[in-house]
Amino acid sequence: MSKLLERTAALQPTQTGERPSRPTGPARSAPGRMFEFTNRINEAEDKAAAAAAEAAQVKAELEEARRQIEALQQNTGSAGAAEIDISTLVEVPGRRRKLSPSEYAELTANLEKNELIHPIVYRPLGDGRNEIVSGANRVAIYRDELGRTKILGIPYTGSAKSAELGAAFSNLLAPSLPDYEKYRQFERLQKESGFTRSDILEASGLSTSHVARILAFEKLPAAALEAVAERPDRVGGHAAEEFAALVAAGQAESVVKAIQALVKDEALTQKRALEMARPKAPKTTPPAARSVMVGRKKLCDLSVRNGVIGVRFSGKGGEEAAAEWADKIEAFLKAEIAAQAGTEVTE
């Protein structure tokens, strides 16, 4: 009996009564693996649902901000609008759209002859100043070109963030806005709002190809972007994509020079600027002419260039010699062709 007790002593339960812990490694049984996979699927679905909800919230916020500002911009009846001192208006850096010289001149002529149909939109800052939300170009023309001290405006009562989001998002979706300006507004939206790039793109509803054109500008060198910023109308999205491809191929310096030239020279086309930026094919040196000698006397010079064989006779009798040898060369070529044709037939 004592021997049996000694043998079974090791089988006694532990004093704590706790169950031994399970291994923490990957599940090895089929049910365990299935449970682990199900957990992973559920986590992925939860993340996807959260991302979709966040994107929907971003879209709703941007759309509401844009709707409020555009409703004020389209206020043709001037309800709630009143003249405001231009001296009180302050501009947010980067918000104003960059007009081309022709667009600026056209708008100036229009404002000089006609009353302001759409009032500018401004946000009172509470210290006597008013932040321009929409209409910075009109304000600049009234002040700098027409010498006026007042302009018709309508106040925006939303927050600073909603004003920024609405103005930038409205510009991003404007059909007439150059692609570079849309890229700049996109960058401002991402920086000021804290929204992710994918959220903004989803909310914008822009096509994938249009987005690619807009984002091509971020692949250009800083010096090139500085030049484009002066004249956004001179470099479109399609050209930006091609310039970006050249930068990726190691032609950054040529791209900068080409874009700078394009911005400065109104007569230069985007197609020509792209040609300037592309690497030039190395020029091949044509082979030197070979002289055919008869003893110590030169009969003629032979040259080959661009698929053309040249035979040049000089000196007295050159014309007659050229005519004579032209007949001989023709006869030789015909004989060679006939010989080759006969060989092909016999083979």
C-alpha positions in Angstrom: 0.0 0.0 0.0 2.8 2.4 0.8 4.3 1.8 -2.6 1.0 2.7 -4.3 0.9 6.0 -2.3 4.4 6.9 -3.4 3.6 6.3 -7.0 0.4 8.4 -7.0 1.8 11.3 -4.9 2.7 13.2 -8.0 -0.9 13.1 -9.2 -2.2 15.2 -6.2 -4.0 18.5 -7.2 -2.2 21.8 -6.6 -3.0 23.6 -3.3 -4.3 26.7 -5.1 -7.1 25.0 -6.9 -6.5 27.2 -10.0 -6.7 25.7 -13.4 -3.5 25.6 -15.4 -3.3 28.5 -17.9 -3.8 27.7 -21.6 -1.0 28.2 -24.0 -0.9 31.7 -25.5 0.4 30.7 -28.9 -1.7 30.2 -32.1 -4.7 28.0 -31.8 -3.9 24.5 -33.1 -7.3 22.8 -33.1 -9.7 23.4 -36.0 -12.3 25.1 -33.7 -9.6 27.3 -32.2 -8.4 28.4 -35.7 -11.9 29.1 -36.8 -12.6 31.3 -33.8 -9.3 33.2 -34.4 -10.2 33.8 -38.1 -13.7 34.9 -37.1 -12.3 37.5 -34.7 -10.0 38.9 -37.4 -12.9 39.2 -39.9 -15.0 41.0 -37.3 -12.2 43.4 -36.4 -11.7 44.2 -40.1 -15.4 44.8 -40.6 -15.5 47.1 -37.6 -12.6 49.1 -38.9 -14.1 49.4 -42.4 -17.4 50.5 -40.9 -15.7 53.1 -38.7 -13.8 54.4 -41.7 -17.0 54.6 -43.8 -18.7 56.4 -41.0 -15.8 58.9 -40.7 -15.7 59.5 -44.4 -19.5 60.1 -44.4 -19.1 62.6 -41.6 -16.3 64.4 -43.4 -18.3 64.6 -46.6 -21.3 66.0 -44.7 -19.2 68.6 -42.9 -17.5 69.8 -46.1 -20.8 69.8 -48.0 -22.6 71.8 -45.3 -19.8 74.4 -45.1 -19.7 74.7 -48.9 -23.5 75.0 -49.1 -23.6 77.8 -46.6 -21.0 79.8 -48.4 -22.3 79.2 -51.9 -25.8 80.2 -50.7 -24.4 83.5 -49.7 -22.4 83.9 -52.9 -25.5 83.3 -55.0 -27.5 85.9 -53.1 -28.4 88.0 -56.2 -31.3 89.7 -54.3 -28.7 91.2 -51.9 -30.9 90.2 -48.9 -28.9 90.9 -45.8 -26.2 92.5 -47.8 -24.9 96.0 -47.2 -21.9 98.1 -48.2 -18.9 97.6 -46.0 -15.7 99.6 -45.7 -13.0 98.0 -47.7 -10.4 99.2 -45.2 -11.8 96.7 -42.6 -11.4 93.7 -44.9 -8.5 91.3 -44.3 -7.4 88.5 -46.5 -6.5 84.9 -45.5 -3.2 84.0 -47.2 -3.7 81.3 -49.9 -7.5 81.6 -50.0 -7.7 83.9 -53.0 -7.8 82.3 -56.5 -5.0 83.4 -58.7 -6.5 84.9 -61.9 -4.6 85.0 -65.2 -3.8 88.5 -66.5 -6.7 88.3 -69.1 -9.2 87.1 -66.4 -8.1 89.9 -64.1 -8.5 92.5 -66.9 -11.9 91.1 -67.9 -13.2 91.2 -64.3 -11.9 94.7 -63.9 -13.7 96.0 -67.0 -16.9 94.2 -65.9 -16.8 95.7 -62.4 -16.0 99.2 -63.7 -19.1 99.2 -65.9 -21.6 97.2 -63.9 -22.9 97.0 -60.4 -21.8 94.1 -58.2 -24.3 91.4 -58.7 -23.0 88.9 -56.1 -21.9 90.5 -52.8 -18.7 89.4 -51.3 -18.9 87.1 -48.2 -17.0 88.1 -45.1 -16.7 86.9 -41.5 -16.7 89.5 -38.7 -13.7 89.0 -36.4 -15.1 91.0 -33.5 -12.3 93.6 -33.4 -13.5 95.8 -36.2 -11.9 93.7 -38.9 -13.7 91.4 -41.3 -12.2 88.3 -42.9 -12.8 87.8 -46.6 -14.4 84.4 -47.1 -15.3 84.8 -50.8 -14.6 87.6 -53.2 -11.0 88.6 -52.6 -10.3 89.4 -56.3 -13.3 91.7 -56.4 -12.2 93.5 -53.3 -8.7 93.9 -54.7 -10.0 95.4 -58.0 -12.4 97.7 -56.1 -9.5 98.9 -54.0 -6.5 98.9 -56.2 -7.9 99.4 -59.7 -11.1 101.4 -59.2 -10.2 103.3 -56.1 -13.4 102.6 -54.3 -13.7 102.6 -50.5 -16.8 100.5 -50.1 -18.1 97.2 -51.5 -21.4 95.3 -51.2 -20.9 92.4 -48.7 -22.9 89.9 -46.7 -21.7 88.5 -43.3 -21.0 84.8 -42.7 -21.8 83.8 -39.1 -20.2 80.3 -39.1 -17.0 79.4 -37.4 -13.4 80.0 -38.7 -13.0 76.4 -39.5 -16.3 76.1 -41.5 -15.4 79.3 -43.4 -12.0 77.8 -44.3 -13.4 74.4 -45.3 -16.3 75.9 -47.2 -14.1 78.3 -49.2 -11.5 75.7 -50.0 -13.9 72.9 -50.9 -16.0 75.3 -53.0 -12.8 76.2 -55.0 -11.7 72.6 -55.3 -15.0 71.7 -57.0 -15.2 74.8 -59.3 -15.1 73.6 -62.9 -13.2 76.7 -64.2 -10.5 76.5 -61.6 -7.0 75.5 -63.1 -5.8 72.1 -62.0 -2.9 73.7 -60.0 -5.3 75.9 -58.1 -7.3 72.8 -57.3 -4.2 71.1 -56.0 -3.4 74.1 -53.8 -6.9 74.1 -52.4 -6.7 70.4 -51.8 -3.4 70.9 -49.9 -5.0 73.7 -47.8 -8.0 71.5 -47.0 -5.8 68.6 -45.8 -3.6 71.0 -43.7 -6.4 73.1 -42.2 -9.0 70.4 -41.6 -6.9 67.5 -40.4 -8.9 65.2 -42.7 -7.1 62.5 -44.4 -6.4 62.6 -48.2 -8.8 59.7 -48.9 -11.6 61.4 -46.9 -11.3 64.6 -48.9 -11.1 62.7 -52.2 -14.1 60.6 -51.3 -16.1 63.7 -50.4 -15.1 65.6 -53.5 -16.6 63.0 -55.9 -13.8 63.8 -58.4 -12.9 61.0 -60.9 -9.8 59.0 -60.4 -8.1 60.4 -63.5 -8.9 64.0 -62.5 -7.5 63.3 -59.0 -4.3 61.9 -60.6 -3.9 65.1 -62.7 -4.4 67.3 -59.6 -1.9 65.3 -57.5 0.7 65.2 -60.3 1.8 68.7 -59.2 3.1 67.4 -55.9 5.7 65.4 -57.8 7.2 68.5 -59.4 10.3 70.3 -57.9 9.7 73.2 -55.6 11.2 75.7 -58.1 8.8 74.5 -60.7 5.8 74.9 -58.4 6.9 78.4 -57.6 6.8 79.3 -61.3 3.4 77.6 -61.7 2.0 79.5 -58.8 2.6 82.7 -60.7 0.5 81.6 -63.6 -1.6 78.5 -62.7 -3.4 78.8 -66.1 -0.2 78.0 -68.0 0.3 74.4 -66.8 -2.6 72.0 -66.9 -3.0 68.7 -65.2 -2.2 66.6 -68.3 1.1 68.5 -68.8 1.8 68.2 -65.1 1.6 64.4 -65.3 4.1 64.4 -68.2 6.4 66.7 -66.5 6.2 64.6 -63.3 7.2 61.5 -65.4 10.2 63.3 -66.7 11.2 64.3 -63.2 11.0 60.6 -62.2 13.2 59.8 -65.1 15.9 62.2 -63.8 15.1 65.3 -65.8 14.2 67.6 -62.9 16.5 70.4 -63.9 15.2 70.4 -67.5 11.6 70.4 -66.2 12.2 73.4 -64.0 13.7 75.4 -66.9 10.9 74.4 -69.3 8.1 75.3 -66.8 9.8 78.6 -66.1 10.0 79.4 -69.8 6.4 78.4 -70.3 5.2 80.8 -67.6 7.2 83.7 -68.9 6.6 83.2 -72.6 2.9 83.5 -73.7 3.7 82.2 -77.1 5.3 79.0 -75.8 2.9 76.0 -75.8 2.8 73.2 -73.2 3.6 70.8 -76.0 6.7 72.7 -76.9 7.7 73.1 -73.2 7.5 69.3 -72.8 9.8 68.9 -75.8 12.3 71.2 -74.2 12.2 69.2 -71.0 12.7 65.8 -72.7 16.3 64.5 -73.1 17.8 65.2 -76.5 18.9 62.2 -78.6 22.7 62.3 -79.0 23.8 63.7 -82.3 25.6 61.1 -84.4 28.6 62.3 -86.4 28.1 61.4 -90.0 30.9 59.2 -91.4 33.6 61.0 -93.3 33.4 60.8 -97.1 35.6 58.1 -98.7 37.7 58.9 -101.7 37.9 56.4 -104.5 41.4 56.6 -106.1 42.6 55.5 -109.5 46.3 55.3 -108.8 47.2 58.6 -107.3 44.3 60.4 -108.9 40.9 60.7 -107.1 38.0 59.5 -109.1 35.2 60.5 -106.7 34.1 60.8 -103.1 31.5 58.4 -101.6 29.4 59.4 -98.6 26.5 57.7 -96.6 24.0 59.8 -94.6 20.4 59.2 -93.6 20.0 56.3 -95.9 21.4 58.2 -98.9 24.6 57.1 -100.8 26.3 60.1 -102.4 28.8 59.9 -105.2 30.6 63.2 -106.0 32.8 63.8 -109.0 34.8 67.0 -109.1 37.2 68.7 -111.4 37.0 68.9 -115.2 34.8 66.4 -116.7 32.9 65.9 -113.5 29.5 66.2 -115.0 30.2 63.8 -117.8 31.8 61.3 -115.4 28.8 61.5 -113.1 26.4 60.8 -116.0 28.5 57.8 -117.1 28.8 56.3 -113.7 25.1 56.8 -113.0 24.4 54.5 -115.9 27.0 52.0 -114.6 25.6 52.1 -111.0 22.1 51.6 -112.3 23.2 48.6 -114.4 25.1 47.2 -111.4 22.1 47.5 -109.2 19.8 45.8 -111.7 22.3 42.9 -112.1 22.5 42.4 -108.4 18.8 42.4 -108.0 18.4 39.9 -110.8 21.1 37.7 -109.4 19.5 37.7 -105.9 16.1 37.0 -107.5 17.6 34.0 -109.4 19.2 32.7 -106.2 16.0 32.9 -104.3 14.2 31.0 -107.1 16.8 28.2 -107.3 16.9 27.8 -103.6 
